[in-house]
Protein backbone atom coordinates (compact mmCIF):
# COMPACT_ATOMS: atom_id res chain seq x y z
CA UNK A 1 0.00 0.00 0.00
CA UNK A 2 1.12 3.55 -0.63
CA UNK A 3 -0.11 7.12 -0.73
CA UNK A 4 -1.06 8.51 -4.14
CA UNK A 5 -1.37 12.13 -3.05
CA UNK A 6 -0.23 15.37 -4.69
CA UNK A 7 2.70 16.91 -2.85
CA UNK A 8 3.40 14.04 -0.44
CA UNK A 9 6.56 14.90 1.51
CA UNK A 10 8.09 11.45 2.05
CA UNK A 11 11.06 12.31 -0.22
CA UNK A 12 12.02 15.52 1.54
CA UNK A 13 11.52 14.57 5.19
CA UNK A 14 15.30 14.42 5.89
CA UNK A 15 15.59 18.08 4.87
CA UNK A 16 12.67 19.04 7.11
CA UNK A 17 14.03 17.14 10.11
CA UNK A 18 17.49 18.62 9.63
CA UNK A 19 16.02 22.13 9.57
CA UNK A 20 13.86 21.45 12.63
CA UNK A 21 16.85 20.16 14.62
CA UNK A 22 18.80 23.31 13.79
CA UNK A 23 15.97 25.53 15.06
CA UNK A 24 14.45 23.90 18.16
CA UNK A 25 15.66 21.50 20.81
CA UNK A 26 14.63 17.87 21.14
CA UNK A 27 11.17 17.39 22.72
CA UNK A 28 10.03 20.81 21.52
CA UNK A 29 6.38 21.27 20.49
CA UNK A 30 6.15 21.20 16.68
CA UNK A 31 2.95 21.75 14.71
CA UNK A 32 2.33 20.18 11.31
CA UNK A 33 -0.38 22.62 10.28
CA UNK A 34 -1.45 20.93 7.02
CA UNK A 35 -0.49 17.35 7.76
CA UNK A 36 -1.82 15.55 4.66
CA UNK A 37 -0.56 11.96 4.74
CA UNK A 38 0.94 12.50 8.21
CA UNK A 39 4.40 11.51 7.01
CA UNK A 40 6.10 14.58 8.46
CA UNK A 41 4.13 14.41 11.70
CA UNK A 42 5.12 10.82 12.42
CA UNK A 43 8.75 11.52 11.51
CA UNK A 44 8.74 14.33 14.05
CA UNK A 45 7.19 12.00 16.62
CA UNK A 46 9.89 9.39 16.03
CA UNK A 47 12.54 12.04 16.69
CA UNK A 48 11.10 12.89 20.09
CA UNK A 49 9.11 16.04 19.36
CA UNK A 50 5.69 16.75 20.82
CA UNK A 51 3.49 16.98 17.74
CA UNK A 52 0.22 18.65 16.88
CA UNK A 53 -1.14 17.67 13.47
CA UNK A 54 -3.96 19.46 11.68
CA UNK A 55 -5.70 19.22 8.33
CA UNK A 56 -9.06 20.21 6.89
CA UNK A 57 -9.56 16.82 5.20
CA UNK A 58 -11.19 14.04 7.22
CA UNK A 59 -9.05 11.30 5.68
CA UNK A 60 -5.94 13.22 6.76
CA UNK A 61 -7.38 13.45 10.27
CA UNK A 62 -7.65 9.64 10.46
CA UNK A 63 -4.16 9.19 8.98
CA UNK A 64 -2.69 11.47 11.65
CA UNK A 65 -4.53 9.77 14.51
CA UNK A 66 -3.20 6.39 13.42
CA UNK A 67 0.36 7.67 13.08
CA UNK A 68 0.52 9.73 16.27
CA UNK A 69 -1.77 8.28 18.92
CA UNK A 70 -1.07 4.56 19.21
CA UNK A 71 1.16 3.60 22.12
CA UNK A 72 0.19 -0.10 22.25
CA UNK A 73 -1.25 -2.60 19.75
CA UNK A 74 -5.02 -2.24 19.30
CA UNK A 75 -6.86 -4.79 21.41
CA UNK A 76 -10.20 -5.01 19.54
CA UNK A 77 -11.56 -6.88 22.57
CA UNK A 78 -15.29 -6.49 21.91
CA UNK A 79 -14.92 -6.38 18.13
CA UNK A 80 -13.73 -9.96 17.87
CA UNK A 81 -16.79 -11.33 19.69
CA UNK A 82 -19.06 -9.20 17.53
CA UNK A 83 -17.40 -10.35 14.30
CA UNK A 84 -17.54 -14.00 15.28
CA UNK A 85 -21.27 -13.67 15.97
CA UNK A 86 -21.98 -12.94 12.31
CA UNK A 87 -19.08 -14.79 10.65
CA UNK A 88 -20.26 -18.24 9.55
CA UNK A 89 -18.17 -21.41 9.81
CA UNK A 90 -16.74 -20.84 6.33
CA UNK A 91 -15.29 -17.52 7.50
CA UNK A 92 -13.81 -18.87 10.73
CA UNK A 93 -11.07 -20.70 8.91
CA UNK A 94 -9.57 -17.39 7.76
CA UNK A 95 -9.34 -15.92 11.24
CA UNK A 96 -5.97 -17.36 12.25
CA UNK A 97 -3.81 -14.24 12.51
CA UNK A 98 -1.63 -14.16 15.63
CA UNK A 99 -3.12 -10.92 16.98
CA UNK A 100 -6.53 -9.29 17.27
CA UNK A 101 -5.73 -6.58 14.71
CA UNK A 102 -4.78 -9.14 12.08
CA UNK A 103 -7.88 -11.22 12.80
CA UNK A 104 -10.16 -8.17 12.45
CA UNK A 105 -8.60 -7.32 9.10
CA UNK A 106 -9.06 -10.92 7.93
CA UNK A 107 -12.66 -10.84 9.07
CA UNK A 108 -13.30 -7.60 7.20
CA UNK A 109 -11.78 -9.10 4.06
CA UNK A 110 -14.23 -12.00 4.43
CA UNK A 111 -17.42 -9.93 4.74
CA UNK A 112 -20.06 -10.49 2.03
CA UNK A 113 -20.06 -7.96 -0.82
CA UNK A 114 -22.91 -5.45 -0.89
CA UNK A 115 -24.28 -3.73 -3.97
CA UNK A 116 -24.51 -0.42 -2.16
CA UNK A 117 -23.46 3.19 -2.64
CA UNK A 118 -19.96 2.60 -4.01
CA UNK A 119 -21.18 -0.16 -6.33
CA UNK A 120 -23.96 2.07 -7.65
CA UNK A 121 -21.99 5.31 -7.97
CA UNK A 122 -18.42 4.27 -8.74
CA UNK A 123 -18.51 1.03 -10.74
CA UNK A 124 -19.65 0.34 -14.31
CA UNK A 125 -22.23 -2.13 -13.01
CA UNK A 126 -24.11 0.55 -11.10
CA UNK A 127 -26.59 3.27 -11.99
CA UNK A 128 -25.64 6.68 -10.59
CA UNK A 129 -28.54 8.38 -8.86
CA UNK A 130 -28.08 11.58 -10.85
CA UNK A 131 -28.59 9.76 -14.16
CA UNK A 132 -24.95 10.04 -15.19
CA UNK A 133 -23.29 7.27 -17.15
CA UNK A 134 -21.80 4.53 -14.95
CA UNK A 135 -18.44 5.48 -13.48
CA UNK A 136 -15.34 3.30 -13.51
CA UNK A 137 -13.39 4.20 -10.37
CA UNK A 138 -13.46 0.59 -9.13
CA UNK A 139 -14.24 -2.82 -10.55
CA UNK A 140 -17.78 -3.91 -9.61
CA UNK A 141 -16.31 -6.61 -7.37
CA UNK A 142 -14.08 -4.17 -5.50
CA UNK A 143 -16.83 -1.55 -5.20
CA UNK A 144 -19.19 -4.12 -3.66
CA UNK A 145 -16.41 -5.24 -1.34
CA UNK A 146 -15.86 -1.64 -0.23
CA UNK A 147 -19.58 -1.35 0.51
CA UNK A 148 -19.51 -4.53 2.58
CA UNK A 149 -16.47 -3.46 4.59
CA UNK A 150 -17.89 0.04 5.14
CA UNK A 151 -21.06 -1.51 6.51
CA UNK A 152 -19.22 -3.58 9.11
CA UNK A 153 -16.85 -0.84 10.21
CA UNK A 154 -19.87 1.39 10.77
CA UNK A 155 -21.68 -1.36 12.70
CA UNK A 156 -18.67 -2.04 14.88
CA UNK A 157 -18.46 1.64 15.78
CA UNK A 158 -22.20 2.15 16.28
CA UNK A 159 -22.34 -0.89 18.59
CA UNK A 160 -19.38 0.51 20.60
CA UNK A 161 -17.37 -2.61 19.78
CA UNK A 162 -14.34 -0.55 18.80
CA UNK A 163 -12.77 2.54 20.35
CA UNK A 164 -12.66 5.82 18.46
CA UNK A 165 -8.96 5.26 17.78
CA UNK A 166 -9.58 1.72 16.51
CA UNK A 167 -12.32 3.20 14.32
CA UNK A 168 -9.80 5.63 12.81
CA UNK A 169 -7.43 2.73 12.22
CA UNK A 170 -9.96 0.63 10.31
CA UNK A 171 -11.04 3.61 8.21
CA UNK A 172 -7.38 4.39 7.50
CA UNK A 173 -6.81 0.79 6.40
CA UNK A 174 -9.85 0.84 4.11
CA UNK A 175 -8.81 4.17 2.59
CA UNK A 176 -5.34 2.81 1.89
CA UNK A 177 -6.73 -0.42 0.42
CA UNK A 178 -9.17 1.43 -1.84
CA UNK A 179 -6.51 3.92 -2.92
CA UNK A 180 -4.26 1.02 -3.86
CA UNK A 181 -6.67 -0.43 -6.45
CA UNK A 182 -8.51 2.69 -7.65
CA UNK A 183 -8.80 2.97 -11.43
CA UNK A 184 -7.30 6.45 -11.69
CA UNK A 185 -4.37 8.15 -13.40
CA UNK A 186 -3.24 10.01 -10.29
CA UNK A 187 -6.13 11.71 -8.49
CA UNK A 188 -9.88 11.15 -8.27
CA UNK A 189 -10.70 14.07 -10.54
CA UNK A 190 -11.71 11.40 -13.05
CA UNK A 191 -11.38 7.67 -13.72
CA UNK A 192 -9.80 5.65 -16.52
CA UNK A 193 -12.14 4.40 -19.23
CA UNK A 194 -10.90 0.80 -18.85
CA UNK A 195 -9.65 -1.06 -15.81
CA UNK A 196 -5.87 -0.89 -15.81
CA UNK A 197 -2.95 -2.05 -13.68
CA UNK A 198 -3.68 -2.50 -9.97
CA UNK A 199 -7.36 -1.72 -10.50
CA UNK A 200 -7.74 -5.30 -11.74
CA UNK A 201 -6.45 -6.69 -8.45
CA UNK A 202 -8.72 -7.70 -5.59
CA UNK A 203 -9.11 -5.16 -2.80
CA UNK A 204 -7.46 -6.39 0.36
CA UNK A 205 -7.41 -4.62 3.71
CA UNK A 206 -4.01 -4.99 5.33
CA UNK A 207 -2.75 -4.13 8.79
CA UNK A 208 -0.82 -0.89 9.03
CA UNK A 209 2.62 -1.09 10.69
CA UNK A 210 2.02 1.09 13.74
CA UNK A 211 4.49 3.39 15.44
CA UNK A 212 4.26 2.36 19.10
CA UNK A 213 6.00 4.69 21.52
CA UNK A 214 5.60 5.37 25.22
CA UNK A 215 4.39 8.92 24.67
CA UNK A 216 0.72 8.80 25.61
CA UNK A 217 -0.91 12.20 25.84
CA UNK A 218 1.91 14.10 24.17
CA UNK A 219 0.38 14.48 20.73
CA UNK A 220 -2.75 16.18 19.41
CA UNK A 221 -4.71 15.79 16.18
CA UNK A 222 -6.97 18.61 14.99
CA UNK A 223 -9.26 19.02 12.01
CA UNK A 224 -9.87 22.46 10.54
CA UNK A 225 -8.66 25.23 8.27
CA UNK A 226 -5.04 26.12 9.04
CA UNK A 227 -5.71 29.84 9.07
CA UNK A 228 -8.58 29.36 11.54
CA UNK A 229 -6.99 26.96 14.03
CA UNK A 230 -3.72 28.96 14.13
CA UNK A 231 -5.00 31.41 16.75
CA UNK A 232 -5.59 28.60 19.24
CA UNK A 233 -2.09 27.12 19.02
CA UNK A 234 1.07 27.91 20.98
CA UNK A 235 4.19 26.04 19.89
CA UNK A 236 7.95 26.23 19.36
CA UNK A 237 7.96 25.54 15.62
CA UNK A 238 5.24 25.37 12.98
CA UNK A 239 5.75 23.43 9.76
CA UNK A 240 3.46 24.36 6.86
CA UNK A 241 3.08 22.37 3.66
CA UNK A 242 0.31 24.27 1.85
CA UNK A 243 -1.30 23.39 -1.47
CA UNK A 244 0.76 24.92 -4.24
CA UNK A 245 -1.62 24.87 -7.18
CA UNK A 246 -5.22 25.60 -8.12
CA UNK A 247 -6.26 21.95 -7.77
CA UNK A 248 -8.41 21.52 -4.69
CA UNK A 249 -7.70 18.45 -2.55
CA UNK A 250 -11.36 18.25 -1.57
CA UNK A 251 -12.35 17.76 -5.21
CA UNK A 252 -9.41 15.64 -6.30
CA UNK A 253 -9.74 13.20 -3.37
CA UNK A 254 -13.52 13.24 -2.94
CA UNK A 255 -13.84 9.44 -2.82
CA UNK A 256 -11.31 9.11 -0.01
CA UNK A 257 -13.15 11.83 1.89
CA UNK A 258 -16.40 9.88 1.48
CA UNK A 259 -14.72 6.76 2.89
CA UNK A 260 -13.42 8.80 5.82
CA UNK A 261 -16.78 10.45 6.57
CA UNK A 262 -18.74 7.21 6.16
CA UNK A 263 -21.53 9.05 4.37
CA UNK A 264 -23.32 8.71 1.04
CA UNK A 265 -23.42 12.19 -0.47
CA UNK A 266 -24.94 13.10 -3.81
CA UNK A 267 -22.37 12.21 -6.47
CA UNK A 268 -22.40 15.16 -8.84
CA UNK A 269 -21.57 15.18 -12.54
CA UNK A 270 -19.62 12.75 -14.65
CA UNK A 271 -16.83 12.52 -12.08
CA UNK A 272 -19.24 11.91 -9.20
CA UNK A 273 -17.85 14.67 -6.98
CA UNK A 274 -19.25 15.01 -3.48
CA UNK A 275 -20.31 18.53 -2.38
CA UNK A 276 -16.88 19.81 -1.34
CA UNK A 277 -17.07 23.57 -0.92
CA UNK A 278 -17.05 23.21 2.87
CA UNK A 279 -13.39 22.18 2.49
CA UNK A 280 -12.36 24.76 -0.10
CA UNK A 281 -8.77 25.91 0.47
CA UNK A 282 -7.90 29.56 -0.13
CA UNK A 283 -4.28 28.44 -0.53
CA UNK A 284 -5.36 27.28 -4.00
CA UNK A 285 -6.44 30.81 -4.94
CA UNK A 286 -3.70 33.25 -5.92
CA UNK A 287 -5.69 36.30 -4.82
CA UNK A 288 -6.29 34.94 -1.30
CA UNK A 289 -3.23 32.87 -0.41
CA UNK A 290 -1.17 35.81 0.91
CA UNK A 291 -3.93 36.87 3.28
CA UNK A 292 -4.19 33.31 4.62
CA UNK A 293 -0.44 33.17 5.27
CA UNK A 294 -0.57 36.54 7.04
CA UNK A 295 -3.40 35.32 9.31
CA UNK A 296 -1.32 32.33 10.39
CA UNK A 297 1.86 34.31 11.07
CA UNK A 298 -0.05 37.01 12.92
CA UNK A 299 -2.37 34.83 14.99
CA UNK A 300 -0.23 31.84 16.01
CA UNK A 301 1.86 32.09 19.17
CA UNK A 302 4.99 30.76 17.50
CA UNK A 303 8.37 32.28 16.69
CA UNK A 304 9.68 29.84 14.09
CA UNK A 305 7.97 28.68 10.90
CA UNK A 306 9.17 26.23 8.25
CA UNK A 307 7.27 26.48 4.97
CA UNK A 308 7.60 23.99 2.11
CA UNK A 309 6.88 25.39 -1.31
CA UNK A 310 7.42 24.43 -4.93
CA UNK A 311 8.48 26.02 -8.19
CA UNK A 312 4.98 25.01 -9.40
CA UNK A 313 3.37 27.17 -6.73
CA UNK A 314 0.89 29.98 -7.26
CA UNK A 315 3.44 32.28 -5.63
CA UNK A 316 6.97 32.55 -6.90
CA UNK A 317 9.83 31.91 -4.48
CA UNK A 318 10.64 35.64 -4.60
CA UNK A 319 7.04 36.62 -3.79
CA UNK A 320 6.83 34.22 -0.87
CA UNK A 321 10.21 35.34 0.47
CA UNK A 322 9.01 38.95 0.33
CA UNK A 323 5.78 38.07 2.14
CA UNK A 324 7.62 36.21 4.89
CA UNK A 325 10.02 39.12 5.26
CA UNK A 326 7.14 41.24 6.55
CA UNK A 327 7.26 39.18 9.76
CA UNK A 328 10.96 38.60 10.42
CA UNK A 329 14.16 37.22 8.97
CA UNK A 330 13.96 34.56 6.26
CA UNK A 331 16.38 31.85 5.22
CA UNK A 332 15.71 29.79 2.09
CA UNK A 333 17.01 26.35 1.17
CA UNK A 334 16.23 24.61 -2.10
CA UNK A 335 16.64 21.12 -3.48
CA UNK A 336 15.47 18.95 -6.34
CA UNK A 337 13.22 15.92 -5.99
CA UNK A 338 10.94 13.69 -8.01
CA UNK A 339 7.64 15.22 -9.05
CA UNK A 340 4.24 13.59 -8.39
CA UNK A 341 2.75 13.09 -11.85
CA UNK A 342 -0.41 11.54 -13.21
CA UNK A 343 0.08 9.06 -16.01
CA UNK A 344 -0.62 11.60 -18.77
CA UNK A 345 1.26 14.54 -17.26
CA UNK A 346 3.51 16.58 -19.56
CA UNK A 347 5.47 18.07 -16.66
CA UNK A 348 9.12 17.25 -16.08
CA UNK A 349 10.11 14.38 -13.84
CA UNK A 350 11.77 16.58 -11.19
CA UNK A 351 11.13 19.97 -9.65
CA UNK A 352 12.73 22.45 -7.28
CA UNK A 353 11.35 22.43 -3.76
CA UNK A 354 11.95 25.30 -1.34
CA UNK A 355 12.11 25.26 2.44
CA UNK A 356 11.71 28.71 4.00
CA UNK A 357 12.58 29.40 7.62
CA UNK A 358 10.83 32.44 9.07
CA UNK A 359 12.15 33.65 12.43
CA UNK A 360 9.69 36.19 13.82
CA UNK A 361 12.07 37.00 16.65
CA UNK A 362 14.45 38.85 14.37
CA UNK A 363 13.93 41.46 11.68
CA UNK A 364 15.19 41.23 8.10
Buried (B, 14 or more C-beta within 10 A) or exposed (E): BEBBBBBBBEBBBEBBBEBBEEBBEEEBBBBBBBBBBBBBBBBBBEBBBBBBBBBBBBBBBBBBBBBBBBBEEBBBEBBBEBBBEEBEEEBEEEBEBEEBBBBBBBBBBBBEBBBBBBBBBBBBBBEBEEEBEBBBBBBBBBBBBBBBBBBBBBBBBEEEBBBEEBBBBBBBBBBBBBBBBBBBBBBBBBBBEEBEEEBEEEBBBEBBEBBEBEBEEBBBBBBEBBBBBBEEBEBBBBBBBBBBEEBBBBBBBBBBBBBBBBEBBEBBEEBBBBEBEEBBBBBBBEEBBBEBBBBBBEBBEBBBBBBBBBBBBBBEBEBBBBBBEBBBBBBBEEEEBEBBBBEEEEEEEEBEBBBBBBBBEEEE
